[in-house]
Amino acid sequence: MNETGHVILVADDDAAIRTVLTQALSREGHTVRATGNAATLARWVAAGDGDMVITDVMMPDDNAFNILPRMKKARPDLPVLVMSAQNTFMTAIRASEAGAYDYMPKPFDLTELISVVSRALAEPKAKPAADTPDAAEAMPLIGRSPAMQDIYRMLARMMQTDLTVMINGESGTGKELVARALHDYGRRRKGPFVAINMAAIPRDLIEAELFGYEKGAFTGAVQRKAGQFELADGGTLFLDEIGDMPMEAQTRLLRVLQQGEYMSVGGRTPIKTDVRIIAATHKDLRGAIAAGSFREDLFYRLNVVPVRLPPLRERLEDVPDLVRHFMMKGSREGLPEKRISADALELMRRYRWPGNVRELENLVRRLAALYPQDEISAAIVQSELYGATEAATHDTSDGVAAESEVTSLENAVERYLARYFAGFNGSLPPVGLHQRIMDEVERPLLLAVLAATNGNQIKAADLLGLNRNTVRKKVRELGVSVYRMPRS
């Protein structure tokens, strides 16, 4: 099919957007009919006009979601591209479930929009319509940042499929929330959602937990127990922290994915399974493959649709929306509702959030529960984020503050770097930062290991996982003095 010469119906209340789209689509060889209201758009579609529709959700006389089902019923093969400045997860989901070909948040990338139009016209197949969820329903995912818009669009496309999804993201980014959204708004919503955390189960019990066991399969197996695969039949099985799965269980999981059946521990009859697999990890699985701790063939079976969840520091503009969401959530659960001052919100937007969204939620709950003030000030937030000692010195001229508590090396490094960059007052530090930071980390690490091994460089090399010649070279380069304690 020729991709140009089609009639595109554009409906948007903003005349400037209609003009931009008309000019861009005309340059591609398309004919454009533009309007600013939904009634005209519905009339054009009912009359059989147009090969594709590009429409905003909100228009003066109606909502696109109200007329979209009627348009799709009258012309199932008409591709509809929905635009919206609402930019929420539910907007993307409603567009998908109402039968839209695609969804784009405003402001949109014009080149990407033209690409979507070309693809839709080349293969104008309508998606099956579904019941539209209540707009007032609580959103499972919060944020309007560009990073989250990419997530929403991808998830909306996955709702009407059973493709296996691999979610990668740091701890606290909301991997299980994404898995639940894929289930709750997908084809298997009427089936069970079963979540299992690989890191929380003893290694020798993982196979029995996943596949179940028969009576007498091992000591203590006094009766048959169904596994998670059986419990999730017809629904979704969420395998959290898949990178912690032992190699033996990986082999059995791969067989299930290949053959669609499994055997319980001690069982002799294969059991058919019908589940959608969603896996998640905070680890670098490609690195685990190189280290020999994760099967490469299993990785490719699970990584059909990869989803990377951005850490909160990459979408700091979402912090105010998240704070309001957690305040309302806490209020529904009985916590007093608080106001957060503008200065306090700005302080939260500048924080790096090493614990991600989970850390932010815990902070909001703590602020609501522990402080009697109706409005939370920046001083309170600063004290909670940095500790009383550090908060007192956080804005000093040299940018150095005392750490009240170091919860992890990553946390300490992130805080150090945040203060280091702040010390340049908007300018950039001298080049060569990576090597300077590496040297600062390597020296105390080497000193600690040599102290622990009593100055024995061979043991230190084994402990570090390095070649002994490499350790000797680093000792010389970093000027580390090696002392041996006398033998008792």
matplotlib code that plots the C-alpha trace (Angstrom):
import matplotlib.pyplot as plt

x = [0.0, 1.3, 2.0, 1.2, -1.9, -4.2, -6.7, -5.8, -8.5, -7.0, -9.1, -7.5, -8.8, -5.4, -5.3, -1.5, -1.2, -3.7, -1.5, 1.7, 0.2, -1.4, 1.9, 3.9, 1.5, 1.1, 4.8, 4.5, 2.0, -1.2, -4.4, -5.5, -8.9, -8.7, -11.3, -11.4, -14.4, -15.4, -18.8, -17.3, -14.8, -17.5, -19.6, -16.6, -15.9, -19.5, -19.6, -16.7, -14.1, -10.5, -7.9, -6.7, -7.6, -5.3, -7.2, -6.7, -8.5, -10.0, -12.1, -14.6, -17.7, -16.8, -14.1, -12.4, -12.9, -16.7, -16.7, -13.8, -15.8, -18.5, -15.9, -14.3, -17.7, -18.6, -15.1, -13.1, -10.1, -9.7, -6.4, -6.8, -3.8, -4.7, -2.8, -3.1, -1.6, -2.9, 0.1, -0.9, -0.7, -4.5, -4.7, -2.4, -4.4, -7.8, -6.5, -5.3, -8.5, -10.7, -9.0, -6.6, -3.7, -1.3, -1.0, 1.3, 1.8, 2.0, 4.3, 5.0, 8.0, 6.9, 9.2, 8.0, 4.4, 5.0, 6.6, 3.6, 1.3, 3.3, 3.3, -0.5, -1.4, 0.8, -0.9, -4.2, -5.4, -7.8, -7.2, -10.0, -12.1, -12.4, -14.4, -13.2, -12.2, -13.6, -11.6, -11.8, -10.0, -6.7, -3.7, -1.2, 1.7, 2.4, 4.4, 4.2, 7.9, 9.2, 10.8, 7.4, 5.6, 7.8, 6.9, 3.2, 3.2, 5.1, 2.8, -0.3, 1.0, 1.6, -1.8, -3.5, -0.6, 0.7, 4.4, 6.9, 8.3, 11.6, 11.6, 14.9, 15.3, 16.9, 15.4, 12.5, 11.5, 8.2, 8.9, 6.0, 3.6, 4.4, 3.9, 0.5, -0.5, 0.3, -1.9, -4.8, -5.3, -4.4, -6.1, -5.6, -7.1, -9.7, -7.1, -4.8, -1.7, 0.9, 4.2, 7.2, 10.5, 13.5, 15.7, 13.4, 13.2, 16.0, 17.8, 16.9, 13.2, 12.8, 11.8, 9.2, 7.8, 7.6, 6.4, 4.9, 5.5, 3.8, 3.2, 6.3, 8.6, 11.0, 11.1, 8.3, 6.2, 3.1, 0.7, 0.6, 1.2, 0.5, 3.3, 3.1, 2.8, -0.3, -1.7, -1.1, -2.8, -4.8, -3.2, 0.2, 3.3, 5.6, 9.2, 10.8, 14.6, 15.0, 18.8, 18.9, 17.4, 19.8, 21.1, 19.2, 15.9, 16.8, 17.1, 13.6, 12.1, 13.6, 12.0, 8.6, 8.9, 10.0, 7.5, 4.5, 4.5, 6.4, 6.5, 6.1, 8.8, 8.3, 5.7, 5.7, 3.0, 3.6, 1.3, 0.2, 0.6, -1.1, 0.6, 2.1, 5.6, 6.8, 10.3, 12.1, 15.6, 17.9, 21.0, 22.9, 21.9, 24.3, 27.1, 25.7, 25.7, 29.4, 30.1, 28.4, 25.6, 22.7, 21.7, 22.0, 19.1, 16.8, 17.7, 16.6, 13.4, 12.5, 13.8, 11.2, 10.0, 12.6, 11.4, 13.8, 12.3, 14.1, 15.4, 13.7, 16.8, 16.1, 12.6, 12.8, 10.0, 7.6, 8.4, 5.5, 2.9, 4.3, 4.3, 0.6, -0.2, 1.4, -0.1, -3.6, -2.8, -1.7, -4.8, -7.0, -5.2, -5.7, -2.6, -3.1, -2.9, -0.2, 0.8, 4.3, 5.8, 7.1, 10.6, 10.3, 9.1, 12.0, 14.4, 12.9, 13.3, 17.1, 17.6, 19.1, 16.8, 19.2, 16.2, 14.0, 10.2, 10.1, 12.4, 10.1, 7.0, 8.6, 9.6, 6.1, 4.6, 7.1, 6.4, 2.6, 3.0, 5.7, 5.2, 2.2, 2.5, -0.1, 2.6, 5.9, 8.8, 12.0, 13.9, 12.0, 12.5, 16.2, 16.6, 14.8, 16.8, 20.3, 20.0, 20.3, 24.0, 24.3, 21.3, 23.1, 26.1, 24.4, 24.6, 28.1, 30.4, 32.6, 29.7, 30.9, 28.5, 28.8, 27.1, 24.8, 24.4, 25.8, 23.2, 25.2, 28.2, 26.0, 24.1, 27.3, 28.8, 25.6, 25.5, 29.1, 28.8, 25.7, 27.6, 30.7, 28.8, 26.9, 30.2, 30.9, 27.7, 26.4, 29.8, 31.4, 34.3, 37.7, 37.9, 39.2, 36.5, 36.1, 39.7, 39.8, 36.8, 38.2, 41.5, 39.6, 37.6, 40.5, 42.9, 40.7, 39.5, 43.1, 44.1, 41.1, 41.8, 45.5, 44.7, 42.3, 44.8, 47.7, 49.5, 49.5, 49.2, 48.4, 45.4, 44.5, 44.4, 42.2, 39.8, 39.6, 39.3, 42.3, 45.6, 48.4, 50.5, 47.6, 47.4, 51.2, 50.9, 48.1, 50.0, 52.9, 50.6, 48.5, 51.4, 50.0, 52.4, 52.2, 52.9, 52.9, 52.1, 54.7, 53.5, 52.5]
y = [0.0, 3.5, 5.4, 8.8, 10.4, 9.4, 11.7, 12.4, 13.7, 16.0, 17.0, 19.4, 22.4, 24.2, 25.9, 26.1, 22.3, 21.8, 24.1, 22.3, 18.9, 20.0, 21.4, 18.4, 15.8, 17.8, 17.7, 13.9, 13.9, 13.5, 15.4, 16.8, 17.8, 19.6, 20.5, 21.8, 19.9, 16.3, 16.5, 17.4, 14.6, 12.0, 13.2, 12.9, 9.4, 8.3, 9.6, 7.4, 10.2, 9.8, 7.0, 7.8, 10.0, 12.0, 13.4, 15.1, 13.6, 16.9, 19.1, 21.8, 19.8, 16.3, 13.8, 11.7, 8.6, 9.1, 9.1, 6.7, 3.5, 4.7, 5.4, 2.0, 0.2, 2.0, 1.6, -1.1, -0.8, 3.0, 3.7, 6.3, 8.1, 9.7, 12.7, 14.1, 16.6, 14.6, 12.3, 9.7, 6.0, 5.7, 7.9, 5.5, 2.5, 4.0, 4.8, 1.3, -0.4, 1.9, 0.6, 3.4, 2.5, 4.4, 7.1, 10.1, 12.5, 16.3, 17.9, 15.3, 14.7, 15.5, 13.1, 10.3, 11.2, 11.1, 7.7, 6.4, 7.7, 6.0, 2.7, 2.9, 3.6, 0.8, -1.7, -0.3, -3.2, -2.3, -3.6, -5.3, -3.0, -3.5, -2.1, 1.3, 1.5, 4.1, 7.3, 7.9, 4.6, 5.0, 5.0, 2.2, 4.3, 8.0, 10.5, 12.7, 12.9, 11.9, 8.8, 7.6, 8.5, 6.0, 3.4, 4.1, 3.8, 0.6, -0.9, 0.1, -1.8, -4.9, -5.0, -7.1, -9.6, -12.5, -11.7, -12.4, -9.2, -8.6, -5.6, -4.2, -1.5, -0.5, -1.5, 0.7, 1.7, -0.1, -3.3, -5.2, -2.2, -2.5, -6.2, -5.8, -3.1, -5.4, -8.0, -5.9, -4.1, -7.0, -10.0, -12.1, -9.6, -12.2, -14.8, -14.8, -12.7, -14.6, -13.0, -14.8, -13.3, -15.5, -13.8, -14.5, -18.3, -20.7, -22.1, -25.7, -24.9, -22.8, -25.8, -27.1, -23.6, -23.0, -26.5, -27.9, -31.4, -34.7, -36.5, -38.4, -36.5, -35.7, -35.8, -33.6, -33.8, -35.2, -34.1, -32.7, -29.0, -27.0, -24.8, -21.2, -22.3, -24.2, -21.4, -18.9, -21.0, -18.8, -15.7, -14.1, -15.4, -12.6, -13.8, -11.1, -10.9, -13.6, -13.0, -14.8, -18.0, -21.0, -22.7, -25.9, -24.1, -22.0, -25.2, -26.4, -22.9, -22.9, -26.3, -25.0, -22.0, -24.2, -27.0, -25.4, -28.1, -29.2, -31.9, -31.4, -32.5, -36.2, -36.3, -38.5, -36.9, -33.7, -30.8, -28.4, -24.7, -21.6, -18.6, -15.3, -14.8, -11.4, -11.4, -8.6, -8.0, -5.2, -7.1, -6.9, -10.3, -10.0, -9.7, -12.7, -14.6, -13.7, -14.8, -18.1, -17.6, -17.1, -19.2, -17.3, -19.3, -18.5, -14.8, -14.6, -16.6, -14.1, -10.9, -10.9, -7.4, -5.6, -2.8, -0.5, 1.4, 4.7, 5.5, 8.5, 10.6, 10.4, 11.8, 14.3, 16.3, 13.6, 14.1, 16.6, 14.3, 11.3, 13.3, 14.3, 10.7, 9.3, 11.9, 11.0, 7.3, 7.8, 9.9, 7.0, 4.7, 7.0, 9.1, 12.9, 14.8, 17.4, 20.3, 20.3, 23.8, 24.9, 25.1, 21.6, 20.2, 21.9, 20.3, 16.9, 17.6, 18.3, 15.1, 12.1, 9.4, 6.4, 4.4, 5.6, 5.8, 3.5, 5.9, 8.8, 7.0, 6.1, 9.7, 11.0, 8.5, 9.5, 13.2, 12.6, 10.4, 12.1, 15.9, 17.8, 20.8, 21.1, 22.3, 20.5, 23.0, 22.7, 22.5, 19.4, 17.7, 18.6, 17.1, 13.9, 13.6, 14.3, 13.7, 16.3, 16.7, 16.8, 19.1, 21.7, 21.8, 20.9, 24.4, 25.3, 27.0, 24.0, 21.7, 19.1, 17.7, 15.0, 11.7, 10.8, 7.3, 5.4, 2.8, 1.6, 2.4, 3.5, 5.8, 7.4, 7.8, 9.4, 11.9, 12.7, 13.3, 15.5, 17.7, 17.7, 18.9, 21.5, 22.9, 24.2, 26.4, 25.3, 25.0, 21.6, 20.1, 19.6, 16.8, 13.4, 12.9, 9.2, 8.4, 10.6, 8.9, 5.4, 6.3, 7.5, 4.3, 1.9, 3.2, 2.6, -0.7, -1.9, -0.7, -2.5, -5.8, -5.7, -5.0, -7.9, -10.3, -9.1, -7.6, -10.8, -9.7, -13.2, -13.5, -9.9, -10.8, -13.8, -11.8, -9.0, -11.4, -9.9, -11.2, -10.9, -8.9, -6.4, -6.0, -5.4, -2.8, -1.0, -1.0, 0.8, 3.2, 4.2, 4.4, 2.0, 0.9, -2.8, -3.8, -7.3, -8.0, -10.3, -13.8, -14.7]
z = [0.0, -0.8, 2.4, 1.0, -0.5, 2.4, 4.1, 7.7, 10.1, 12.8, 15.8, 18.3, 20.2, 19.8, 16.4, 16.5, 16.9, 14.0, 11.8, 12.7, 12.0, 8.8, 7.4, 8.5, 7.1, 3.9, 3.3, 3.5, 0.7, 2.8, 2.6, 6.0, 7.2, 10.6, 13.2, 16.7, 18.0, 18.6, 16.9, 13.5, 13.8, 14.6, 11.7, 9.3, 10.4, 10.2, 6.7, 5.7, 5.4, 6.3, 6.3, 9.8, 12.8, 15.0, 17.9, 21.2, 24.2, 25.5, 23.2, 24.0, 23.1, 24.1, 25.2, 22.6, 24.7, 24.5, 20.7, 20.1, 20.8, 18.3, 15.6, 16.1, 16.0, 12.8, 11.2, 13.0, 10.6, 11.0, 12.9, 15.6, 17.2, 20.5, 21.9, 25.4, 27.7, 30.7, 30.3, 32.9, 32.9, 32.8, 29.7, 27.9, 29.1, 28.2, 24.7, 24.3, 25.6, 23.6, 20.4, 19.6, 17.3, 19.5, 22.2, 22.3, 25.2, 24.6, 23.7, 21.1, 18.8, 15.3, 13.6, 15.8, 15.1, 11.4, 11.8, 13.7, 11.0, 8.3, 10.2, 10.9, 7.3, 6.0, 8.3, 9.5, 11.6, 14.4, 17.9, 19.8, 21.9, 25.6, 28.4, 29.4, 33.1, 35.4, 35.0, 38.8, 39.5, 41.3, 39.0, 39.7, 38.3, 39.0, 36.9, 33.9, 33.1, 29.6, 31.1, 32.5, 29.3, 27.4, 30.1, 29.7, 25.9, 26.0, 28.7, 26.8, 23.7, 25.9, 27.5, 24.7, 24.4, 26.5, 25.7, 28.4, 30.0, 31.7, 34.1, 35.1, 37.7, 40.9, 44.2, 45.1, 41.5, 41.5, 39.5, 41.1, 40.4, 36.7, 36.7, 38.5, 36.0, 33.1, 34.7, 36.0, 32.7, 30.4, 28.8, 32.0, 34.4, 35.5, 36.3, 39.4, 39.9, 41.8, 42.9, 44.2, 45.3, 44.4, 46.9, 49.8, 49.4, 50.5, 47.4, 48.2, 48.4, 45.2, 42.9, 45.4, 45.8, 42.0, 40.9, 44.0, 45.4, 45.9, 49.2, 50.3, 47.8, 50.6, 54.4, 55.7, 52.6, 54.4, 51.8, 48.2, 47.8, 44.7, 43.4, 42.2, 38.6, 39.4, 41.6, 38.7, 36.0, 33.7, 35.1, 35.6, 37.5, 38.6, 39.2, 41.2, 41.6, 38.9, 39.0, 42.4, 41.0, 41.4, 38.2, 38.8, 39.0, 35.9, 34.0, 35.0, 34.3, 30.8, 30.2, 31.3, 28.9, 26.0, 26.5, 28.4, 31.0, 34.2, 36.8, 40.5, 42.8, 43.2, 40.4, 37.4, 35.3, 33.3, 34.2, 31.5, 32.4, 31.0, 32.6, 31.5, 32.9, 34.0, 35.5, 37.3, 38.6, 39.8, 38.6, 35.3, 33.9, 30.9, 33.5, 35.3, 32.1, 31.5, 35.1, 34.6, 37.2, 34.8, 31.7, 28.4, 26.8, 29.7, 29.5, 25.9, 26.7, 29.4, 27.8, 25.0, 25.9, 28.1, 30.3, 32.1, 35.0, 35.5, 39.0, 40.7, 40.2, 36.4, 36.8, 39.6, 38.0, 39.2, 42.9, 43.6, 42.0, 43.9, 47.2, 46.7, 45.8, 48.9, 51.1, 49.9, 50.2, 53.8, 54.6, 53.3, 55.7, 58.7, 58.7, 59.1, 55.8, 55.6, 53.3, 52.0, 51.6, 48.2, 49.6, 51.0, 47.6, 45.9, 48.4, 47.6, 43.9, 44.4, 46.4, 44.7, 46.2, 46.4, 47.7, 44.8, 45.0, 48.1, 50.0, 49.0, 50.2, 53.5, 54.0, 53.3, 55.7, 58.3, 57.9, 58.2, 61.3, 63.3, 62.9, 64.4, 62.0, 59.3, 56.9, 56.6, 56.2, 54.2, 57.5, 58.6, 55.2, 55.3, 58.7, 57.6, 54.4, 55.7, 59.4, 62.2, 62.0, 58.3, 57.9, 60.1, 57.7, 54.4, 52.9, 54.1, 51.7, 51.1, 50.5, 53.0, 55.5, 58.1, 57.4, 60.3, 59.1, 56.1, 55.0, 52.0, 49.9, 47.0, 49.3, 50.7, 47.2, 45.8, 48.7, 48.4, 44.6, 45.1, 47.5, 45.3, 42.2, 44.3, 45.5, 41.9, 42.0, 38.6, 37.0, 36.1, 38.0, 36.3, 33.7, 34.7, 37.4, 36.8, 37.5, 40.6, 42.0, 41.2, 42.9, 46.0, 46.2, 45.3, 47.9, 51.1, 49.6, 49.1, 52.6, 54.2, 52.3, 53.1, 56.8, 56.8, 55.3, 57.5, 54.5, 52.5, 48.9, 47.6, 50.0, 49.2, 45.4, 46.1, 48.2, 45.6, 42.7, 41.0, 39.7, 42.3, 39.8, 39.4, 43.2, 43.4, 40.7, 42.4, 45.7, 43.9, 41.9, 44.9, 47.3, 49.8, 52.5, 53.3, 56.9, 58.2, 61.8, 63.6, 64.1, 67.6]

ax = plt.figure().add_subplot(projection="3d")
ax.plot(x, y, z, "-o")
ax.set_aspect("equal")
plt.show()
